[in-house]
Amino acid sequence: METVDPIRIGDHDIVDTDLDKNALDVITQLNEHGYDAYLVGGCVRDLLCGMQPKDFDVATSATPQEVKETFRRSRLVGRRFPIAHVRYGREIIEVSTFRKGEHDHLETNDQGLIVKDLAFGDMADDAFRRDFTVNALYYDINHHEIVDYVGGLQDIDARRLRFIGDPAERLAEDPVRYLRAIRFAAKLGFSIDDSILDHVEDTAERLDAIPSARLFDEFIKLFLSGYGEAAWRILRDTPVARSLFPSCNPTSELIVDAMHNTDERIAQDLPVTPGFLIAVLLWEDFSARNAEENPDDKPGPIFDLAMDTLAVQQQHITIPRRYSIFAREVWQLQPRLIARAPRNIRRLLGHKRFRAAFDFLSLRGAYDAELKSCADWWQQLQDAGEDEQQQMIGALGGGGKKRRRRRRGRRGQPRSPADGPLG
């Protein structure tokens, strides 16, 4: 690759107080050991966009082994391209070595997917090996300058996501980059360049070659980072949605509502779980199976139907067992919440999935007046005191408290604990 002179910008809005002290310490120590080191990627991009980065990454001329030798509390991760994780208490600073810019060293499979990338280079090489121009910006803490080799600053000004190099080649190397484009577009409010969008059909097919466990990680990043609704609105209109969620109805407004509520909970620092979104995304498929098996709304094999729905999804995106169980239990509780059998009310209130199942019922109630009435009843019950709760349960019929029968002895007399066990 021919030598490229970077643009160095000292006039910018990044100030030292915005920077992570641990990342700065990593850079300082690497510099003291004779290595070049810079803040890189998303943290620089986010700061320039007026956002506080979640993570601060470092790029360096030191090899992974040299980084590990420099920092006692560090370890190497990754097989395709090893990087170092330097630990500061509960915080991890990711430190990557400058990658070689030329592609002739890359090991790829028959589809062009990168399987190994172990050659190192300099900062210019590294810039051209990154995916998006806006992610290839470096910040020099010693000179307080932004270093730009690929026009990333211009694309930030234009609020545009553009690949470095040929889009077809970059997506063949790693089709997950399309999902990253959607995630960054949702987070930053940027447009995705047409040169990327033109390859959506081919990319949707190529995603089948990506390990399903890796796609679950991308699922988390897409929909549980606080920008899930925007990401889903972009994704649902593409063939990629069908590739990832083949049994999902992408036009369902229930999904949009669930994504919106999840974003709000994240903004309020409330707990969220992938299991709830999985339950919403696959709800229509499960409901259709249930309706086909039980057309008269009679109790049916809900457990088996839920497992069938989840099994189809597992072929595309791995769902860890704790989240698939979560989704299944939310589905199983829906008819019980709707039935409101008095003898089950207390037990349902104490169920570990009650709150999630109730939230799910409330979402459904936005599109069904009867379900809304039912959800309102459950909300009122939760807000009521003990006496009022008992009155509400009693109004359903059956009282709500099942009287326990006393066991009797052989001659019809109540048994005393002193009588010992039967038999």
C-alpha positions in Angstrom: 0.0 0.0 0.0 1.4 3.4 -1.0 2.1 5.9 1.8 -0.8 8.1 2.7 -0.4 11.3 4.7 -3.1 11.8 7.3 -5.0 14.9 8.2 -4.2 16.1 11.7 -6.8 18.3 13.3 -6.2 20.2 16.5 -9.3 22.3 16.4 -12.0 20.0 17.8 -14.4 19.7 20.7 -12.7 16.9 22.6 -11.4 17.9 26.0 -9.3 16.0 28.5 -12.1 15.8 31.1 -14.1 13.7 28.5 -11.4 11.1 28.4 -11.2 7.9 30.4 -8.3 8.1 32.9 -7.6 4.3 32.7 -7.3 4.5 28.9 -5.0 7.5 29.2 -2.9 5.5 31.7 -2.6 2.6 29.2 -1.4 5.0 26.5 1.0 6.7 28.9 2.6 3.4 29.9 2.9 2.1 26.4 4.6 5.4 25.4 7.0 5.1 28.3 7.9 1.6 27.0 8.7 3.1 23.5 5.4 2.2 21.7 3.0 4.4 19.8 -0.5 4.4 21.2 -3.7 6.3 20.5 -7.4 6.3 21.4 -9.2 4.9 18.4 -12.6 4.0 16.9 -16.0 4.5 18.5 -14.8 6.5 21.5 -13.3 9.2 19.2 -16.4 9.1 16.9 -18.8 9.4 19.8 -16.9 12.3 21.4 -17.0 14.2 18.1 -20.7 13.5 17.9 -21.3 15.0 21.3 -21.9 11.6 23.0 -20.2 10.1 26.0 -18.5 6.8 24.9 -19.3 3.6 26.7 -15.9 2.2 26.1 -12.5 3.6 25.3 -10.2 1.5 23.0 -6.5 1.9 22.3 -4.5 1.1 19.2 -0.8 0.6 19.5 2.4 -0.4 17.7 3.1 -3.0 20.5 2.3 -6.6 19.6 -0.3 -8.4 21.7 2.4 -10.2 23.6 4.3 -6.9 24.3 1.1 -5.4 25.6 0.6 -8.4 27.9 4.2 -8.1 29.2 3.7 -4.4 29.8 0.5 -4.8 31.9 0.4 -7.4 34.7 -3.4 -7.4 34.8 -4.0 -8.2 31.2 -4.9 -11.2 29.0 -5.1 -12.0 25.3 -8.4 -12.8 23.7 -9.5 -13.6 20.2 -8.4 -16.2 17.7 -8.9 -14.4 14.4 -6.9 -11.4 15.5 -5.6 -11.4 19.1 -6.1 -8.3 21.2 -5.3 -7.5 24.8 -7.7 -6.8 27.6 -6.1 -4.6 30.3 -8.1 -4.7 33.5 -8.6 -1.8 35.9 -10.9 -3.1 38.6 -14.2 -3.8 36.9 -13.2 -1.8 33.8 -11.5 -3.4 30.8 -9.5 -1.3 28.2 -9.3 -3.1 24.9 -5.9 -2.7 23.3 -5.4 -3.8 19.7 -2.2 -3.9 17.6 -2.0 -2.0 14.4 -3.1 -4.4 11.6 -1.4 -4.8 8.3 -3.2 -2.9 5.5 -2.6 -5.3 2.6 -5.1 -8.2 2.2 -2.7 -10.8 0.7 -1.9 -12.2 4.2 -5.5 -12.8 5.2 -6.9 -16.3 5.5 -10.4 -16.6 4.1 -12.9 -19.4 3.4 -14.5 -20.2 0.0 -17.1 -17.4 0.6 -14.4 -14.7 1.3 -15.1 -14.7 5.0 -11.9 -13.8 7.1 -10.9 -16.7 9.3 -7.5 -15.5 10.4 -5.7 -12.1 10.4 -2.4 -12.2 12.2 -0.2 -9.7 10.4 0.8 -6.4 12.0 1.5 -3.0 10.5 1.6 0.7 11.3 -1.1 3.2 12.0 -1.8 4.0 8.3 -2.2 0.3 7.6 -4.5 -0.1 10.5 -6.7 2.8 9.5 -7.4 1.2 6.1 -8.1 -2.2 7.7 -11.0 -0.8 9.8 -14.6 -1.0 8.6 -16.2 2.4 8.5 -14.5 5.7 7.9 -16.0 7.2 11.1 -14.5 4.3 13.1 -11.0 4.9 11.7 -10.2 8.1 13.6 -7.3 8.2 16.1 -6.8 10.7 19.0 -3.2 11.6 19.9 -3.3 12.6 23.6 0.2 14.0 23.5 -0.6 16.6 20.8 -4.3 16.8 21.3 -4.9 16.0 17.6 -7.3 13.9 15.7 -5.6 11.8 13.0 -7.7 11.0 9.9 -6.4 8.8 7.0 -9.8 7.9 5.3 -12.1 10.9 5.4 -13.9 10.0 8.6 -14.2 13.6 9.7 -16.0 14.5 6.5 -18.4 11.6 7.0 -19.2 12.7 10.5 -20.0 16.2 9.3 -22.2 14.6 6.6 -23.7 12.2 9.1 -23.0 9.3 6.8 -21.8 5.7 7.3 -19.4 4.6 4.5 -17.1 1.6 4.2 -13.4 1.9 3.7 -12.6 0.1 0.5 -15.0 -1.9 -1.7 -18.3 -2.6 0.1 -18.8 -6.0 -1.6 -15.4 -7.1 -0.5 -15.8 -5.8 3.0 -19.2 -7.5 3.5 -17.8 -10.7 2.0 -15.0 -10.6 4.6 -17.6 -10.2 7.4 -21.3 -9.8 6.7 -21.9 -8.9 10.3 -20.6 -5.5 9.2 -24.1 -4.8 7.8 -25.5 -5.3 11.3 -22.9 -2.9 12.6 -24.0 -0.4 10.0 -27.6 -0.6 11.3 -26.5 -0.3 14.9 -24.4 2.8 14.3 -27.1 4.4 12.1 -29.6 3.8 14.9 -27.3 5.1 17.6 -25.9 8.2 15.7 -28.9 9.1 13.5 -26.6 8.7 10.5 -27.6 7.5 7.0 -26.2 4.3 5.5 -24.4 4.9 2.2 -26.1 3.5 -0.9 -23.0 1.5 -1.7 -23.6 -0.6 1.4 -27.4 -0.9 1.0 -26.9 -2.2 -2.6 -25.5 -5.5 -1.1 -28.3 -6.3 1.3 -29.6 -9.3 -0.6 -26.2 -11.0 -0.8 -25.4 -10.1 2.8 -28.6 -11.7 4.1 -27.6 -15.0 2.5 -24.0 -14.7 3.8 -25.2 -14.3 7.4 -26.1 -18.0 7.3 -22.3 -18.8 7.5 -21.9 -16.8 10.7 -21.9 -18.8 13.9 -25.2 -18.5 15.6 -23.6 -17.7 18.9 -21.9 -14.7 17.4 -25.2 -13.5 16.0 -26.7 -13.6 19.5 -24.0 -11.2 20.6 -24.9 -8.9 17.7 -28.6 -9.3 18.8 -27.7 -7.9 22.2 -25.7 -5.0 20.8 -28.5 -4.1 18.3 -31.5 -4.2 20.6 -30.2 -3.8 24.2 -28.0 -0.7 23.8 -30.7 1.8 24.1 -31.4 2.3 20.4 -33.4 -0.9 19.7 -36.5 0.7 18.3 -34.5 2.7 15.7 -32.4 -0.3 14.8 -35.5 -2.5 14.4 -37.2 0.1 12.2 -34.1 0.0 9.9 -33.7 -3.8 10.0 -37.3 -4.9 9.6 -37.6 -3.6 6.0 -34.6 -5.6 4.8 -34.1 -9.3 3.9 -31.7 -9.4 6.8 -34.6 -9.5 9.2 -35.9 -12.7 7.6 -32.4 -14.2 7.7 -32.1 -13.5 11.4 -35.7 -14.1 12.5 -37.4 -16.3 9.8 -40.5 -17.0 11.8 -41.0 -13.4 12.9 -43.5 -11.0 11.5 -41.4 -7.9 10.8 -44.5 -5.6 10.4 -45.7 -6.3 13.9 -46.2 -3.1 15.9 -46.0 -5.2 19.1 -42.3 -5.5 18.4 -41.9 -1.8 17.9 -43.6 -1.1 21.2 -41.4 -3.7 23.0 -38.3 -2.1 21.5 -39.5 1.3 22.6 -40.2 0.2 26.1 -36.8 -1.5 26.4 -35.1 1.7 25.3 -37.0 3.6 27.9 -36.0 1.1 30.7 -32.3 1.3 29.6 -32.5 5.2 29.7 -33.9 4.9 33.2 -31.1 2.4 34.2 -33.8 -0.3 34.8 -33.0 -4.0 34.2 -33.8 -5.5 30.8 -33.5 -9.0 29.5 -33.1 -10.5 26.0 -35.7 -13.1 27.0 -38.5 -10.5 26.8 -37.6 -9.3 23.3 -37.3 -13.0 22.2 -40.8 -13.6 23.5 -42.1 -10.7 21.6 -40.3 -11.4 18.3 -41.5 -15.0 18.2 -45.0 -14.5 19.7 -46.9 -14.6 16.4 -45.3 -17.8 15.4 -46.1 -19.4 18.7 -49.6 -18.1 18.7 -50.2 -19.5 15.2 -49.0 -22.9 16.2 -51.2 -22.8 19.3 -54.3 -21.7 17.3 -53.7 -24.5 14.8 -53.3 -27.1 17.5 -56.1 -25.8 19.7 -58.7 -24.1 17.4 -61.4 -24.1 20.1 -59.1 -22.3 22.6 -58.9 -25.4 24.7 -55.8 -26.1 26.9 -53.2 -27.6 24.7 -49.5 -28.7 24.7 -48.2 -25.2 25.2 -44.8 -26.5 26.3 -44.2 -28.5 23.1 -45.4 -25.7 20.9 -43.1 -23.2 22.6 -40.2 -25.5 22.1 -41.0 -25.9 18.4 -41.0 -22.2 17.9 -37.7 -21.7 19.8 -36.1 -24.6 17.9 -36.7 -22.9 14.6 -35.0 -19.7 15.9 -32.1 -21.6 17.3 -31.0 -22.6 13.8 -30.3 -19.0 13.1 -29.4 -17.2 16.3 -28.4 -19.1 19.4 -30.6 -18.4 22.4 -29.0 -19.3 25.7 -31.2 -21.6 27.7 -32.0 -19.1 30.5 -33.5 -16.7 27.9 -35.5 -19.4 26.0 -36.9 -20.6 29.3 -37.8 -17.0 30.1 -39.7 -16.5 26.8 -41.5 -19.9 27.1 -42.7 -19.1 30.7 -44.0 -15.7 29.6 -46.0 -17.4 26.8 -47.3 -20.0 29.2 -48.5 -17.4 31.7 -50.6 -15.5 29.1 -53.7 -17.7 29.2 -53.5 -18.0 33.0 -53.4 -14.2 33.4 -56.4 -13.9 31.0 -58.4 -16.7 32.7 -58.0 -15.1 36.2 -59.0 -18.3 38.0 -59.5 -17.1 41.7 -57.7 -20.0 43.1 -54.6 -19.2 41.0 -54.4 -15.4 41.6 -52.1 -15.5 44.6 -49.9 -18.1 43.0 -49.6 -16.0 39.8 -48.7 -12.9 41.7 -45.8 -14.8 43.3 -44.6 -16.3 40.1 -41.0 -15.3 39.2 -42.1 -14.4 35.7 -45.3 -12.6 36.7 -44.0 -9.1 36.1 -42.6 -9.9 32.7 -45.8 -11.8 31.7 -47.9 -8.9 32.9 -45.8 -6.4 30.9 -46.3 -8.6 27.9 -50.0 -8.7 28.4 -50.1 -4.9 28.7 -48.3 -4.6 25.3 -50.9 -6.9 23.7 -53.6 -4.9 25.3 -52.8 -1.9 23.2 -54.3 -3.8 20.2 -57.1 -5.7 22.0 -59.7 -4.0 24.2 -60.5 -7.2 26.2 -56.8 -7.8 26.9 -56.4 -4.2 27.9 -59.3 -4.6 30.4 -57.6 -7.7 31.8 -54.2 -5.9 32.1 -55.9 -3.0 33.8 -57.4 -5.4 36.3 -54.0 -6.9 37.1 -52.5 -3.4 37.5 -55.3 -2.4 39.9 -54.7 -5.6 41.9 -51.0 -4.9 42.2 -51.7 -1.3 43.4 -54.4 -2.4 45.9 -54.0 -3.2 49.6 -54.6 -6.6 51.1 -58.3 -6.2 51.8 -59.0 -4.6 48.5 -57.1 -7.4 46.7 -59.3 -10.0 48.5 -62.4 -8.2 47.5 -61.3 -8.1 43.8 -60.5 -11.8 43.9 -63.7 -12.6 45.6 -65.7 -10.7 43.0 -64.4 -13.1 40.4 -66.2 -15.9 42.2 -64.7 -18.7 44.3 -63.3 -16.4 47.0 -59.6 -16.7 46.2 -58.7 -18.7 49.3 -58.9 -22.5 49.0 -59.9 -24.0 52.4 -57.5 -26.7 53.4 -59.2 -30.0 54.3 -58.1 -31.7 57.5 -57.1 -35.3 57.1 -59.2 -37.7 59.2 -58.3 -40.9 61.0 -59.8 -44.3 60.3 -63.0 -43.6 62.4 -63.6 -40.2 60.8 -61.9 -38.2 63.5 -59.4 -35.4 62.7 -55.9 -36.6 62.9 -53.5 -35.1 65.5 -49.9 -34.5 64.6 -49.1 -36.9 67.4 -50.8 -39.7 65.5 -47.8 -39.9 63.2 -47.8 -40.6 59.4 -50.5 -42.6 57.7 -49.8 -46.1 56.6 
